[in-house]
Amino acid sequence: MTLVGLDLNATRARAVHGAGHGPPVGLDLEDDRRDLPLAVGLAERAPVVGAAGASLRRRAPHLACVDFLPALGQKRLWSAGRHRLDAAAALDLTFRRLHQSLGRAEGVFLTLPTYLTDPQEVLALQLADKAGWPLLGTTPTPTAAALAAYQRLPWSGLALVVDVDYHALTWSAVSVEADHVQLVGTHVCTHLGLGAWLARLLNGTAARCVRLSRRDPRGSGDAEQSLYDQLADLLASDVPPAGLVELVIQSPQWCQNLMLQADELAGFCVPLVRQAVAEMQTFITMTADFGVIASLLATAAAGALPGLTAALEEQLERPAIIRAPQPGDGGDFGESLPLDEDMTATRVQVLDADAVARAACDLAGRVRRGDLARGRIDAAPLPSAAGDDGGPPRVQFRGHDHPLTGAVFSLGRDPACDLVFESELYPSVSAKHCEIALDHDAYLLRDRSRHGTLINDHRVQVQAPLYSGDWIRLGPGGPVLRFLGRPAQQLRLMTTA
C-alpha cells in the first residue's frame, strides 16, 4: 500500500488504496468490512470505536458516542461511567483506530463534509497529524464527487451535488470551467440527515409489524436495534433495494418476518423527499448567479435514500433546471451531455460508494508527483477525460468496460446481445439495436434499429467508422456509451514502430 484516499463524514469512514498507477482498490477498515462507523461504544472498560458503538445507537443510546464530527470544538460531552469524551477525544480515538488500517501508507488524502467550519477542519487535521497520518491534503466531499463524475463522463458548467450523512443532507454547487472544478456554494439541511430517514423507515416498518402481529419492535431495545441495523444496511448497500425486501424482527420473546415492497419504503419517506426537493429548489435560486444547472450528482449515500432519486429525476425534466445539449455547441460532444447516459430514464448520476475515495486517492497521486501542492485543495485541476488511450478496444457504459473480443459486438434489449439493456429502463432501444464490427483492422458501427443510432450526436446512415473517444447514443433519447481503444493490429504496429 502506498497512497490512500479516505472519505470521511459523520456516518463513517471509507477508503481505497493504490500505488499511484492503475485503479485503486478498496481497503477494509474494520475486520472484513469496508466502512468504519464513526461511533464510539462506552459500554466496555475502554471505549471501542466502530460497529460496537453503532450497535448501541438504539439499544442503549446513553452508551453510544455518535454524531460527534459536527460537534468538533464545541462543549458537548458524552458521559457513561468513568468515560467522559468530547468530540475531539472521540475523533482522536477514531483516527488512531484508522491508523491501524492505513498501515504503512506513504500518503493519505482526506475528503471532509462541507458543513465543517474552518476551525473544525483545522482541529481535525491536527488530530490526524497527532495520530501519525502522513497527510497530503484535503478537499471538500462535493469537489471529490465532481472529479469522480468527470472521469466517468465529462461535462462543463454548474453541477449540483447532493450528499447525506447522519448530521445533514447537503446541496452543493460545483463549477466545472476550463480545466478546474471548484465548490461555489453549499446548503446544509440538518433536519434531513440520515437519522431522519432511518427514523421514518423504522416507524413505518414498526407500524406495519403492529398491524400484522400486534407487536411493536420499538418496545424491545434489542428488536429495535436489530431492525434499525437492517434498515441502515439497506441504505448502505451498493445495490438499492428493489422488489421485495425481507426484514427479520427478533426480540427475546417473539420473532416476526416482514416482507415489504421497495415502493413501500419510499412511501414512508415521502415527506422527507418533498422537503429535500424544496431545499434543492431554494438552493438553485440561491446559486442562480453562477449559471444554469447542467448536471446533478448524488453520492452513493444520497442515491440510496428511498424515493429521492426518482423525485429529482421528475424535477429535472424542467429545462430551466437542466440544459439538454444543443446543436452547434461545439467542442467535445461529451461536454454538453447531461451527466448520466440516459436522458429520458434518468438525469441523476448516482456515484458508487468508493467514488469519492477514489478521487481523493487520485489527488494524493498528483500531490506525490508534484502536480499539486500539499494542503487544502479548493479548486482542483480536472483529470484527463477518457479518450484515445491506446488501450484494448472496448465500450464503456456506466463506468464499466465491455471488451470487444470478437469480430462482432451486439447491443440491444435481446438477451442474446453482448451488451443487454433493460426494457423497463430503455424502451426506445431495439431488441438488436446496433453492432460494432471489426473490418480490416478498423471498427464500424452498423445501425439495425428503428429509432436510429448516433455517433457524436450525428445519426449513422447504415454504418460509420468508430474512433477512440467517440460517443455512441442508442436512439435520440437513449443511453450513451463511449468507444475506447484501438484494434489489436493497430496496437502491434504502434508497439513495433
C-alpha positions as CSV (number, residue, x, y, z in Angstrom):
1,M,0.0,0.0,0.0
2,T,1.4,3.5,-0.9
3,L,-1.4,6.1,-1.2
4,V,-4.8,6.2,0.5
5,G,-7.9,8.2,-0.4
6,L,-10.1,8.5,2.7
7,D,-13.8,9.6,2.5
8,L,-14.9,10.8,6.0
9,N,-18.2,12.1,7.2
10,A,-20.4,11.9,10.3
11,T,-21.6,8.4,9.4
12,R,-18.5,6.5,8.5
13,A,-15.0,6.4,7.1
14,R,-14.4,4.6,3.8
15,A,-11.0,4.2,2.0
16,V,-9.2,3.0,-1.1
17,H,-5.5,2.5,-1.7
18,G,-3.2,2.2,-4.6
19,A,0.4,2.7,-5.7
20,G,-0.4,5.8,-7.8
21,H,-0.7,4.0,-11.1
22,G,-3.7,1.8,-12.1
23,P,-7.1,1.9,-10.3
24,P,-7.1,1.9,-6.5
25,V,-8.8,-0.9,-4.6
26,G,-11.0,-0.9,-1.5
27,L,-9.4,-1.0,1.9
28,D,-11.1,-2.9,4.8
29,L,-11.3,-0.7,7.8
30,E,-12.9,-3.0,10.4
31,D,-12.4,-6.7,10.2
32,D,-13.6,-7.6,6.7
33,R,-15.9,-4.6,6.4
34,R,-15.2,-1.6,4.1
35,D,-16.8,1.0,6.4
36,L,-15.7,2.1,9.8
37,P,-18.7,3.6,11.6
38,L,-18.0,6.9,13.3
39,A,-19.2,5.7,16.6
40,V,-17.6,5.0,20.0
41,G,-19.1,2.5,22.4
42,L,-18.9,3.4,26.0
43,A,-20.2,0.1,27.4
44,E,-16.8,-1.6,28.0
45,R,-13.9,-0.7,30.3
46,A,-12.2,1.1,27.4
47,P,-14.0,3.0,24.6
48,V,-14.5,0.9,21.4
49,V,-14.5,2.6,18.0
50,G,-16.7,1.3,15.1
51,A,-19.6,-1.1,14.8
52,A,-19.6,-1.8,18.6
53,G,-20.6,1.8,19.2
54,A,-23.0,2.0,16.3
55,S,-24.8,-1.1,17.6
56,L,-25.8,0.8,20.7
57,R,-27.4,3.7,18.9
58,R,-31.0,2.5,19.6
59,R,-30.5,-0.2,22.2
60,A,-28.6,1.9,24.7
61,P,-28.2,5.4,23.3
62,H,-26.6,6.6,26.6
63,L,-23.7,4.3,25.9
64,A,-23.1,5.4,22.3
65,C,-21.0,8.4,21.3
66,V,-22.3,9.1,17.8
67,D,-22.7,12.1,15.5
68,F,-19.6,13.8,17.1
69,L,-17.8,15.0,13.9
70,P,-20.1,18.1,13.6
71,A,-19.5,18.9,17.3
72,L,-15.7,19.4,16.9
73,G,-14.5,22.3,19.1
74,Q,-17.9,22.5,20.9
75,K,-18.6,21.8,24.6
76,R,-20.8,18.8,24.0
77,L,-19.8,15.8,26.1
78,W,-20.7,12.1,26.1
79,S,-20.5,10.5,29.5
80,A,-21.0,7.0,30.8
81,G,-19.5,5.6,34.0
82,R,-15.9,6.7,34.1
83,H,-15.9,7.6,30.4
84,R,-16.1,11.3,29.5
85,L,-15.5,12.3,25.9
86,D,-15.9,15.4,23.8
87,A,-15.9,15.4,20.0
88,A,-12.2,15.9,19.7
89,A,-11.4,13.0,22.0
90,A,-13.9,10.7,20.1
91,L,-12.3,11.7,16.7
92,D,-8.8,11.2,18.2
93,L,-9.8,7.6,19.1
94,T,-11.3,7.1,15.6
95,F,-8.1,8.4,13.9
96,R,-5.9,6.2,16.0
97,R,-8.1,3.2,15.1
98,L,-8.0,4.2,11.4
99,H,-4.2,4.4,11.6
100,Q,-4.1,0.7,12.3
101,S,-5.8,0.1,8.9
102,L,-3.7,2.7,7.0
103,G,-0.6,0.7,7.9
104,R,2.5,2.0,6.1
105,A,0.8,4.3,3.7
106,E,3.2,6.9,2.4
107,G,0.4,9.4,1.8
108,V,-3.2,10.0,2.8
109,F,-5.6,12.4,1.1
110,L,-8.8,13.2,3.0
111,T,-12.3,14.4,2.0
112,L,-14.4,16.3,4.5
113,P,-18.1,17.4,4.6
114,T,-18.8,21.0,3.7
115,Y,-20.7,21.7,7.0
116,L,-17.4,21.7,8.9
117,T,-16.1,25.2,9.7
118,D,-12.5,26.2,9.1
119,P,-11.6,25.9,12.8
120,Q,-13.2,22.5,12.9
121,E,-11.3,21.3,9.9
122,V,-8.0,22.6,11.4
123,L,-8.7,20.7,14.5
124,A,-9.5,17.5,12.5
125,L,-6.2,17.8,10.7
126,Q,-4.3,18.4,13.9
127,L,-5.8,15.1,15.3
128,A,-4.8,13.3,12.1
129,D,-1.3,14.5,12.4
130,K,-1.3,13.5,16.1
131,A,-2.4,10.0,15.1
132,G,0.6,9.7,12.8
133,W,-1.1,10.0,9.4
134,P,1.2,11.1,6.5
135,L,-1.5,13.6,5.4
136,L,-1.0,15.0,1.9
137,G,-4.1,17.2,1.8
138,T,-7.9,17.6,2.0
139,T,-10.7,18.6,-0.3
140,P,-14.5,19.1,0.2
141,T,-16.5,16.0,-0.5
142,P,-18.6,17.6,-3.4
143,T,-15.4,18.6,-5.1
144,A,-14.1,15.0,-5.0
145,A,-17.6,13.8,-6.2
146,A,-17.4,16.1,-9.2
147,L,-13.9,14.9,-10.0
148,A,-15.0,11.3,-9.9
149,A,-18.1,12.0,-12.1
150,Y,-15.9,13.9,-14.6
151,Q,-13.7,10.9,-15.1
152,R,-16.8,8.8,-15.9
153,L,-18.4,11.3,-18.3
154,P,-17.0,14.8,-18.7
155,W,-19.2,17.9,-18.9
156,S,-18.9,21.6,-18.3
157,G,-20.9,24.2,-16.4
158,L,-22.5,24.0,-13.0
159,A,-23.4,20.8,-11.2
160,L,-25.5,20.1,-8.1
161,V,-24.1,17.6,-5.7
162,V,-26.4,16.0,-3.1
163,D,-24.8,14.1,-0.2
164,V,-26.1,12.9,3.2
165,D,-24.8,11.6,6.5
166,Y,-26.2,11.3,10.0
167,H,-25.7,15.1,10.5
168,A,-27.2,16.6,7.4
169,L,-28.3,16.4,3.8
170,T,-26.3,18.9,1.8
171,W,-26.8,20.5,-1.5
172,S,-23.6,21.9,-3.1
173,A,-22.9,23.7,-6.3
174,V,-19.7,22.8,-8.1
175,S,-18.4,24.7,-11.1
176,V,-16.6,22.9,-13.9
177,E,-15.0,25.5,-16.1
178,A,-11.9,25.5,-18.3
179,D,-9.6,22.9,-16.6
180,H,-10.7,23.2,-12.9
181,V,-13.5,22.1,-10.7
182,Q,-14.4,24.4,-7.8
183,L,-17.0,24.4,-5.0
184,V,-19.0,27.6,-5.2
185,G,-21.8,27.1,-2.6
186,T,-23.3,24.8,-0.1
187,H,-26.8,24.5,1.5
188,V,-26.9,22.4,4.7
189,C,-30.1,20.8,5.8
190,T,-29.6,19.3,9.3
191,H,-33.3,18.3,9.5
192,L,-32.8,15.9,6.6
193,G,-29.8,14.0,7.9
194,L,-29.6,10.2,7.5
195,G,-31.0,9.8,11.0
196,A,-34.3,11.4,10.0
197,W,-34.7,9.0,7.1
198,L,-33.9,6.0,9.2
199,A,-36.4,7.1,11.8
200,R,-39.1,7.4,9.2
201,L,-38.3,3.9,7.9
202,L,-38.2,2.5,11.4
203,N,-41.5,4.0,12.4
204,G,-43.2,2.9,9.2
205,T,-41.9,-0.6,9.4
206,A,-42.8,-0.9,13.1
207,A,-46.3,0.3,12.3
208,R,-46.6,-2.4,9.7
209,C,-45.4,-5.0,12.2
210,V,-48.0,-3.8,14.7
211,R,-50.8,-4.3,12.1
212,L,-49.6,-7.8,11.3
213,S,-48.7,-9.2,14.7
214,R,-49.9,-6.6,17.3
215,R,-46.3,-6.4,18.5
216,D,-44.2,-3.3,18.3
217,P,-40.4,-3.8,17.9
218,R,-39.8,-0.4,19.5
219,G,-40.9,-1.9,22.8
220,S,-37.7,-4.0,22.9
221,G,-34.2,-2.4,22.7
222,D,-32.7,-5.4,21.0
223,A,-35.5,-5.7,18.5
224,E,-35.4,-2.0,17.7
225,Q,-31.7,-2.0,17.2
226,S,-31.8,-5.1,15.0
227,L,-34.5,-3.6,12.8
228,Y,-32.6,-0.3,12.7
229,D,-29.4,-2.0,11.7
230,Q,-31.1,-3.9,8.8
231,L,-32.6,-0.6,7.5
232,A,-29.2,1.1,7.8
233,D,-27.6,-1.8,5.9
234,L,-30.3,-1.4,3.1
235,L,-29.3,2.2,2.7
236,A,-25.6,1.4,2.7
237,S,-25.9,-1.4,0.2
238,D,-24.2,-1.0,-3.2
239,V,-27.4,-2.1,-4.8
240,P,-30.5,-0.1,-3.9
241,P,-33.5,-2.3,-2.7
242,A,-35.8,-3.4,-5.4
243,G,-38.9,-5.6,-5.4
244,L,-39.5,-7.4,-2.1
245,V,-37.4,-6.6,0.9
246,E,-37.3,-9.0,3.8
247,L,-36.8,-7.8,7.4
248,V,-36.5,-10.1,10.4
249,I,-37.6,-8.6,13.7
250,Q,-36.2,-10.6,16.7
251,S,-36.9,-9.9,20.4
252,P,-36.2,-12.2,23.4
253,Q,-39.9,-13.3,23.4
254,W,-41.0,-13.3,19.7
255,C,-39.9,-13.2,16.1
256,Q,-41.6,-11.6,13.0
257,N,-40.6,-11.8,9.3
258,L,-41.8,-8.8,7.3
259,M,-41.9,-8.7,3.5
260,L,-42.2,-5.1,2.2
261,Q,-42.1,-3.7,-1.4
262,A,-39.3,-1.3,-2.0
263,D,-42.0,1.2,-3.1
264,E,-43.5,1.0,0.5
265,L,-40.1,2.0,1.9
266,A,-40.2,5.0,-0.5
267,G,-43.7,5.8,0.7
268,F,-42.6,6.1,4.3
269,C,-40.2,8.8,3.2
270,V,-42.4,10.9,1.0
271,P,-42.5,13.9,3.5
272,L,-38.7,13.9,3.6
273,V,-38.4,13.6,-0.2
274,R,-40.7,16.6,-0.6
275,Q,-38.6,18.7,1.8
276,A,-35.4,17.7,0.0
277,V,-36.8,18.7,-3.4
278,A,-38.0,22.0,-1.9
279,E,-34.5,22.6,-0.4
280,M,-33.0,21.9,-3.8
281,Q,-35.2,24.5,-5.5
282,T,-34.3,27.0,-2.8
283,F,-30.6,26.4,-3.4
284,I,-31.0,26.6,-7.2
285,T,-32.4,30.1,-6.6
286,M,-29.5,31.0,-4.3
287,T,-27.0,29.9,-6.9
288,A,-28.7,31.5,-10.0
289,D,-25.8,34.0,-10.4
290,F,-23.4,31.2,-11.1
291,G,-25.4,29.9,-14.1
292,V,-27.8,27.2,-15.1
293,I,-27.6,23.8,-13.5
294,A,-26.3,21.4,-16.2
295,S,-25.9,18.3,-14.2
296,L,-26.9,16.6,-10.9
297,L,-24.7,14.2,-9.0
298,A,-25.7,12.1,-6.0
299,T,-23.2,10.4,-3.7
300,A,-24.0,6.7,-3.0
301,A,-25.5,7.6,0.4
302,A,-27.9,10.2,-1.1
303,G,-28.7,8.0,-4.1
304,A,-29.9,5.2,-1.7
305,L,-32.4,7.4,0.1
306,P,-35.8,5.9,-0.8
307,G,-37.7,7.9,-3.4
308,L,-35.2,10.7,-3.6
309,T,-33.6,9.9,-7.0
310,A,-37.0,9.3,-8.7
311,A,-38.3,12.7,-7.3
312,L,-35.2,14.5,-8.5
313,E,-35.5,13.0,-12.0
314,E,-39.0,14.2,-12.2
315,Q,-37.9,17.7,-11.2
316,L,-35.1,17.7,-13.7
317,E,-37.5,17.3,-16.6
318,R,-37.8,21.1,-16.4
319,P,-35.5,22.7,-19.0
320,A,-34.8,25.6,-16.6
321,I,-33.0,23.3,-14.3
322,I,-31.0,21.1,-16.6
323,R,-29.8,22.0,-20.0
324,A,-30.0,19.5,-22.8
325,P,-27.2,19.5,-25.4
326,Q,-27.8,22.0,-28.2
327,P,-26.8,21.5,-31.9
328,G,-23.7,23.5,-32.6
329,D,-22.4,23.6,-29.1
330,G,-19.0,22.7,-30.4
331,G,-16.2,21.1,-28.5
332,D,-16.2,17.6,-27.2
333,F,-19.6,16.1,-27.6
334,G,-19.5,14.8,-24.0
335,E,-19.1,18.3,-22.6
336,S,-22.7,19.2,-23.4
337,L,-24.2,15.9,-22.4
338,P,-26.4,15.6,-19.3
339,L,-24.2,13.8,-16.8
340,D,-26.0,10.5,-16.9
341,E,-26.1,8.4,-20.0
342,D,-29.8,8.1,-20.4
343,M,-31.6,11.4,-21.0
344,T,-35.1,10.1,-20.6
345,A,-34.9,7.4,-17.9
346,T,-32.6,9.3,-15.5
347,R,-30.6,12.5,-15.4
348,V,-29.2,12.0,-11.9
349,Q,-25.8,10.3,-11.8
350,V,-25.5,8.2,-8.6
351,L,-21.9,7.6,-7.8
352,D,-20.7,4.3,-6.4
353,A,-19.7,4.0,-2.8
354,D,-15.9,4.3,-3.5
355,A,-16.1,7.2,-6.0
356,V,-15.2,10.0,-3.5
357,A,-12.4,8.0,-2.0
358,R,-11.0,7.1,-5.5
359,A,-11.0,10.8,-6.4
360,A,-9.1,11.5,-3.1
361,C,-6.6,8.8,-4.0
362,D,-6.1,10.3,-7.4
363,L,-5.4,13.7,-5.8
364,A,-2.9,12.0,-3.5
365,G,-1.1,10.7,-6.5
366,R,-1.0,14.2,-8.1
367,V,0.4,15.7,-4.9
368,R,3.1,13.0,-4.7
369,R,4.1,13.6,-8.3
370,G,4.4,17.3,-7.6
371,D,1.5,18.3,-9.9
372,L,-0.4,19.8,-6.9
373,A,0.8,21.4,-3.7
374,R,0.1,19.8,-0.3
375,G,-2.7,21.1,1.8
376,R,-6.3,22.0,1.3
377,I,-7.4,21.9,-2.4
378,D,-10.4,24.1,-3.1
379,A,-10.0,24.4,-6.9
380,A,-8.8,21.1,-8.3
381,P,-7.5,20.7,-11.8
382,L,-9.6,18.3,-13.8
383,P,-8.3,14.9,-14.6
384,S,-7.9,13.9,-18.2
385,A,-11.2,12.6,-19.6
386,A,-11.2,9.1,-21.0
387,G,-10.2,9.3,-24.7
388,D,-7.7,7.9,-27.1
389,D,-5.7,5.9,-24.5
390,G,-4.4,3.3,-27.0
391,G,-5.7,0.5,-24.8
392,P,-7.7,-2.5,-26.0
393,P,-10.9,-1.8,-27.8
394,R,-13.9,-1.6,-25.5
395,V,-17.2,0.0,-24.9
396,Q,-17.6,2.0,-21.7
397,F,-21.1,2.2,-20.1
398,R,-22.0,3.4,-16.6
399,G,-18.4,3.2,-15.5
400,H,-17.8,-0.4,-16.7
401,D,-15.7,-1.5,-19.6
402,H,-17.1,-4.1,-22.0
403,P,-14.2,-5.5,-24.1
404,L,-14.7,-6.1,-27.9
405,T,-13.1,-9.6,-28.1
406,G,-14.9,-10.9,-31.1
407,A,-15.5,-9.9,-34.7
408,V,-18.9,-8.5,-33.9
409,F,-20.2,-6.9,-30.6
410,S,-24.0,-6.5,-30.5
411,L,-26.1,-4.1,-28.4
412,G,-29.8,-4.2,-27.7
413,R,-32.6,-5.5,-25.4
414,D,-32.4,-9.1,-26.7
415,P,-30.7,-11.3,-24.1
416,A,-28.6,-12.7,-26.8
417,C,-26.8,-9.4,-27.3
418,D,-23.3,-8.9,-25.9
419,L,-24.5,-5.7,-24.1
420,V,-28.1,-6.0,-22.9
421,F,-30.3,-3.1,-21.9
422,E,-33.3,-3.5,-19.6
423,S,-36.6,-2.9,-21.4
424,E,-38.1,-1.1,-18.4
425,L,-35.3,1.5,-18.4
426,Y,-34.6,1.8,-22.1
427,P,-37.9,1.3,-24.0
428,S,-36.6,3.1,-27.1
429,V,-33.7,0.6,-27.5
430,S,-34.4,-2.0,-30.1
431,A,-34.1,-5.7,-29.5
432,K,-31.0,-5.7,-31.7
433,H,-30.2,-2.1,-31.9
434,C,-26.7,-1.9,-33.4
435,E,-23.5,-3.8,-33.7
436,I,-19.8,-2.9,-33.7
437,A,-17.9,-5.0,-36.2
438,L,-14.1,-5.4,-36.8
439,D,-13.5,-4.8,-40.5
440,H,-9.9,-4.8,-41.9
441,D,-8.3,-3.6,-38.6
442,A,-10.9,-0.9,-38.0
443,Y,-14.2,-0.8,-36.2
444,L,-17.5,0.1,-37.8
445,L,-20.8,0.8,-36.1
446,R,-23.8,-0.7,-38.0
447,D,-27.3,0.6,-37.2
448,R,-30.0,-2.1,-37.0
449,S,-32.6,-0.1,-35.1
450,R,-35.9,1.6,-35.8
451,H,-35.1,4.7,-33.8
452,G,-31.5,5.2,-35.1
453,T,-28.0,5.3,-33.6
454,L,-25.9,8.4,-33.2
455,I,-22.1,8.9,-33.1
456,N,-21.1,12.2,-31.5
457,D,-24.7,13.4,-32.0
458,H,-24.7,12.6,-35.7
459,R,-27.1,9.9,-36.9
460,V,-25.5,6.9,-38.5
461,Q,-26.7,6.1,-42.0
462,V,-26.4,2.3,-42.2
463,Q,-22.8,2.2,-40.9
464,A,-20.0,4.6,-39.9
465,P,-16.4,4.2,-38.6
466,L,-15.6,4.4,-34.9
467,Y,-12.6,6.2,-33.5
468,S,-11.3,6.0,-29.9
469,G,-13.2,8.6,-27.8
470,D,-16.4,8.6,-29.9
471,W,-19.7,8.8,-28.1
472,I,-22.5,6.4,-29.1
473,R,-26.2,7.1,-28.3
474,L,-28.8,4.4,-28.9
475,G,-31.7,6.5,-30.2
476,P,-32.4,10.2,-29.8
477,G,-33.1,9.9,-26.1
478,G,-31.3,6.6,-25.4
479,P,-28.3,5.6,-23.3
480,V,-24.9,6.9,-24.1
481,L,-21.7,4.8,-24.3
482,R,-18.1,5.6,-25.2
483,F,-15.9,3.7,-27.6
484,L,-12.3,3.5,-26.5
485,G,-9.0,1.8,-27.6
486,R,-7.6,0.5,-30.9
487,P,-7.8,-2.8,-32.7
488,A,-5.0,-5.3,-31.9
489,Q,-3.4,-4.8,-35.3
490,Q,-3.0,-1.1,-34.7
491,L,-1.6,-1.7,-31.3
492,R,1.0,-4.1,-32.7
493,L,2.0,-1.5,-35.4
494,M,2.4,1.2,-32.7
495,T,4.5,-1.1,-30.5
496,T,6.9,-2.1,-33.2
497,A,7.1,1.4,-34.7
